[in-house]
Amino acid sequence: MSPDPITSYRDAYATLARIAGELESGDADLDRVLPLLEEARIAYAACRERLEAVRSVLAGDWADDSDDPDEAEADED
């Protein structure tokens, strides 16, 4: 059974924190480690994707994605 899809950065970060805590405690059964690592990989990818999106916006890349040429011309005036 695959983990539920992660819907937000906060959810993904909470998933990573929970998994880290479980692994650091030493209480994780060996049979549970591989599924935990897969869940962590998915959560990490979700966090990374959202961080990259924010970096793009902060770098101004969002301004280059305008689909409306009239809007782009209005910005230039």
C-alpha positions in Angstrom: 0.0 0.0 0.0 1.5 3.4 -1.0 1.3 6.4 1.3 -1.4 9.0 0.7 -0.3 11.8 -1.6 1.1 14.8 0.2 -1.0 17.9 -0.5 1.1 20.7 1.1 4.6 21.7 2.1 3.5 21.6 5.8 2.3 18.0 5.4 5.4 16.9 3.6 7.6 18.5 6.3 5.6 16.9 9.1 6.0 13.6 7.4 9.8 14.0 7.2 9.9 15.0 10.9 7.8 12.0 11.9 9.9 9.6 10.0 13.2 11.1 11.2 11.9 10.8 14.8 10.9 7.2 14.3 14.3 6.3 12.7 16.3 8.2 15.3 14.5 6.6 18.2 15.8 3.2 17.1 12.3 1.8 17.6 11.6 1.2 13.9 11.4 -2.4 13.0 13.7 -3.4 10.2 10.8 -4.5 8.1 9.4 -1.0 8.4 12.6 0.9 7.4 12.2 0.5 3.6 8.6 1.7 3.5 9.6 4.6 5.8 12.4 5.6 3.4 10.1 5.4 0.4 7.6 7.7 2.2 10.4 10.1 3.1 11.6 10.2 -0.5 8.1 11.2 -1.6 7.8 13.8 1.1 11.3 15.2 0.3 10.4 15.5 -3.4 7.2 17.4 -2.5 9.2 19.8 -0.3 11.9 20.3 -2.9 9.3 20.9 -5.6 7.5 23.6 -3.6 10.8 25.3 -2.6 12.0 25.4 -6.2 8.6 27.0 -7.2 9.1 29.7 -4.5 12.7 30.3 -5.6 11.5 30.7 -9.2 8.9 33.3 -8.2 11.4 35.1 -6.0 13.9 35.1 -8.9 11.3 36.8 -11.1 10.7 33.8 -13.4 6.9 34.0 -12.9 6.9 37.4 -14.8 8.2 35.6 -17.9 5.3 33.1 -18.0 2.5 35.6 -18.9 0.1 34.0 -21.5 -1.6 37.4 -22.2 0.5 39.5 -24.6 -1.8 42.6 -23.9 -1.0 42.2 -20.2 2.7 42.1 -20.9 2.5 45.2 -23.1 0.5 47.1 -20.3 3.3 46.2 -17.9 5.8 47.8 -20.2 4.0 51.2 -20.5 
